[in-house]
């Protein structure tokens, strides 16, 4: 059994994010789903981006840090798009991470925007669509490829799905792709099973 913190995307803690978490729970894992927006649900990605832009980024970071403060160090950090940023930052900076699942976003691990090097021995998966304008066309896909090349295929896996939808894993949004999302869940559970056996 792995213990996971799953951060929502820019539209908030939607029913689709909750449903994704339930699939991981159904496999026997503990999944925490913090609501960094205090109940706000945004109708579109653009609305979500505007909402995040209206907040002090330190507030969102503090909410994430406060949520995990009483949780054990040995967590798997996961997140969708905007939430993957929190997941990756914590996986790279909070000691004890057991793994990371980054959905539709990835930060560089080198250069001026890097949080720092990837921690030794921590497995990671990155998932995204090959024509997603936010993932494939804004540098995240390149960052994911660099992470896999740097860390090595034994620990780092990149899964790219055909399509141009963003937030395709959220069953409550129009972008949902049931077939691709099912594959994301199956591959995520593979990583969590490896973490559980380690």
C-alpha positions as CSV (number, residue, x, y, z in Angstrom):
1,X,0.0,0.0,0.0
2,X,1.4,3.4,-1.0
3,X,0.3,6.7,0.5
4,X,-0.3,9.4,-2.1
5,X,-1.0,13.1,-2.2
6,X,-2.8,14.0,-5.4
7,X,-3.0,17.7,-6.3
8,X,-5.8,19.0,-8.5
9,X,-5.4,21.0,-11.7
10,X,-6.2,24.6,-12.4
11,X,-10.0,24.1,-12.5
12,X,-10.0,22.9,-8.9
13,X,-10.8,19.7,-7.0
14,X,-13.4,18.5,-9.5
15,X,-15.5,15.4,-9.4
16,X,-13.1,13.9,-12.1
17,X,-10.1,14.4,-9.9
18,X,-11.9,12.8,-7.0
19,X,-12.9,9.9,-9.3
20,X,-9.3,9.4,-10.3
21,X,-8.3,9.2,-6.7
22,X,-11.0,6.7,-6.0
23,X,-9.5,4.4,-8.7
24,X,-6.2,4.4,-6.8
25,X,-8.0,3.8,-3.5
26,X,-9.8,0.9,-5.0
27,X,-6.4,-0.7,-5.6
28,X,-5.7,-0.5,-1.9
29,X,-3.7,2.8,-1.7
30,X,-4.2,5.7,0.6
31,X,-4.9,8.9,-1.4
32,X,-5.1,12.4,0.0
33,X,-6.7,15.1,-2.2
34,X,-6.0,18.6,-0.9
35,X,-8.2,21.4,-2.1
36,X,-5.8,24.3,-2.7
37,X,-8.6,26.5,-4.0
38,X,-10.8,26.3,-0.8
39,X,-13.8,25.0,-2.7
40,X,-13.5,27.2,-5.9
41,X,-14.3,25.3,-9.1
42,X,-13.5,27.1,-12.4
43,X,-15.5,26.5,-15.5
44,X,-12.6,26.5,-18.0
45,X,-8.8,26.3,-18.0
46,X,-8.6,30.0,-18.9
47,X,-10.8,30.8,-15.9
48,X,-8.5,28.7,-13.7
49,X,-5.4,30.4,-15.0
50,X,-6.9,33.8,-14.3
51,X,-7.9,32.6,-10.8
52,X,-4.4,31.4,-10.0
53,X,-3.0,34.6,-11.4
54,X,-5.2,36.6,-9.0
55,X,-3.6,34.8,-6.0
56,X,-0.2,35.2,-4.4
57,X,1.7,32.1,-5.4
58,X,3.1,31.9,-1.9
59,X,-0.4,31.3,-0.6
60,X,-0.9,28.3,-2.8
61,X,2.6,26.9,-1.9
62,X,1.9,27.4,1.8
63,X,-1.5,25.6,1.5
64,X,0.2,22.6,-0.1
65,X,3.0,22.6,2.5
66,X,0.6,23.0,5.4
67,X,-1.6,20.1,4.1
68,X,1.3,17.6,4.1
69,X,2.9,18.9,7.3
70,X,1.4,16.1,9.4
71,X,1.7,13.4,6.8
72,X,4.6,10.9,6.8
73,X,7.7,11.7,4.8
74,X,7.3,8.5,2.7
75,X,4.7,9.8,0.2
76,X,4.1,9.5,-3.5
77,X,3.4,12.9,-4.9
78,X,1.0,13.2,-7.8
79,X,-0.7,16.0,-9.6
80,X,-2.6,17.1,-12.7
81,X,-1.1,19.9,-14.8
82,X,-1.0,22.9,-12.3
83,X,-1.0,20.3,-9.5
84,X,1.9,18.4,-11.0
85,X,4.1,21.5,-10.3
86,X,3.4,21.1,-6.5
87,X,3.9,17.3,-6.8
88,X,7.2,17.7,-8.6
89,X,8.5,20.4,-6.3
90,X,7.7,18.3,-3.2
91,X,9.1,15.1,-4.6
92,X,12.4,17.0,-5.3
93,X,12.6,19.0,-2.1
94,X,10.9,17.1,0.7
95,X,13.1,14.2,2.0
96,X,11.6,10.8,1.9
97,X,9.6,10.8,-1.3
98,X,8.8,7.3,-2.6
99,X,7.7,8.3,-6.1
100,X,6.0,10.9,-8.3
101,X,3.2,10.8,-10.8
102,X,3.2,13.9,-13.0
103,X,0.1,14.2,-15.2
104,X,0.2,16.6,-18.2
105,X,3.0,18.8,-16.8
106,X,6.7,18.5,-16.0
107,X,9.2,21.1,-14.8
108,X,12.8,21.1,-16.1
109,X,15.4,19.7,-13.7
110,X,18.2,21.9,-15.1
111,X,18.4,25.5,-16.0
112,X,17.0,28.7,-14.4
113,X,13.5,27.2,-13.9
114,X,14.7,24.0,-12.2
115,X,13.8,23.2,-8.7
116,X,16.9,21.1,-8.4
117,X,18.2,17.7,-9.3
118,X,16.0,14.6,-9.2
119,X,16.4,12.7,-5.9
120,X,18.3,9.5,-6.0
121,X,16.2,6.3,-6.2
122,X,12.8,8.0,-6.6
123,X,10.7,6.6,-9.5
124,X,8.7,9.0,-11.6
125,X,6.1,8.7,-14.4
126,X,5.1,11.6,-16.7
127,X,1.9,11.3,-18.8
128,X,0.7,13.7,-21.5
129,X,-0.8,14.0,-25.0
130,X,1.5,14.5,-28.0
131,X,-0.5,17.5,-29.3
132,X,-1.7,19.0,-26.0
133,X,-0.9,22.7,-26.4
134,X,0.0,23.1,-22.7
135,X,2.1,19.9,-22.4
136,X,3.6,19.2,-25.8
137,X,4.0,22.8,-27.1
138,X,5.1,24.8,-24.0
139,X,8.2,22.9,-23.0
140,X,6.9,20.3,-20.6
141,X,7.4,17.4,-23.0
142,X,11.0,18.4,-23.5
143,X,11.5,18.7,-19.8
144,X,10.0,15.2,-19.3
145,X,12.4,13.8,-22.0
146,X,15.3,15.4,-20.2
147,X,14.2,14.0,-16.9
148,X,14.0,10.5,-18.3
149,X,17.4,10.8,-20.0
150,X,19.0,12.2,-16.9
151,X,17.5,9.8,-14.4
152,X,17.4,6.8,-16.6
153,X,14.7,4.4,-17.8
154,X,14.9,2.2,-14.7
155,X,13.4,5.0,-12.6
156,X,11.8,7.5,-15.0
157,X,9.1,6.7,-17.6
158,X,7.4,9.0,-20.1
159,X,4.1,8.0,-21.6
160,X,2.8,10.1,-24.5
161,X,-0.7,9.5,-25.8
162,X,-2.2,10.5,-29.2
163,X,-4.4,13.6,-29.0
164,X,-4.5,17.3,-28.3
165,X,-6.6,17.4,-25.1
166,X,-5.5,18.9,-21.8
167,X,-6.9,17.4,-18.6
168,X,-7.9,14.3,-20.6
169,X,-7.8,12.2,-17.3
170,X,-10.6,14.2,-15.7
171,X,-13.9,12.4,-16.3
172,X,-16.0,15.4,-15.3
173,X,-14.5,17.6,-18.1
174,X,-15.2,17.7,-21.9
175,X,-11.6,16.8,-22.6
176,X,-11.9,13.4,-21.0
177,X,-10.5,10.5,-23.0
178,X,-11.7,7.3,-21.3
179,X,-9.4,5.0,-23.2
180,X,-6.3,7.0,-22.6
181,X,-7.3,7.7,-18.9
182,X,-7.7,4.0,-18.2
183,X,-4.2,3.4,-19.5
184,X,-2.9,6.2,-17.3
185,X,-4.5,4.6,-14.3
186,X,-3.1,1.2,-15.1
187,X,0.4,2.5,-15.6
188,X,0.1,4.6,-12.4
189,X,-0.9,1.5,-10.5
190,X,2.2,-0.3,-11.9
191,X,4.4,2.3,-10.4
192,X,2.6,2.3,-7.1
193,X,2.9,-1.5,-6.9
194,X,6.6,-1.2,-7.5
195,X,6.8,1.4,-4.7
196,X,4.8,-0.8,-2.4
197,X,7.2,-3.8,-3.0
198,X,10.3,-1.7,-2.5
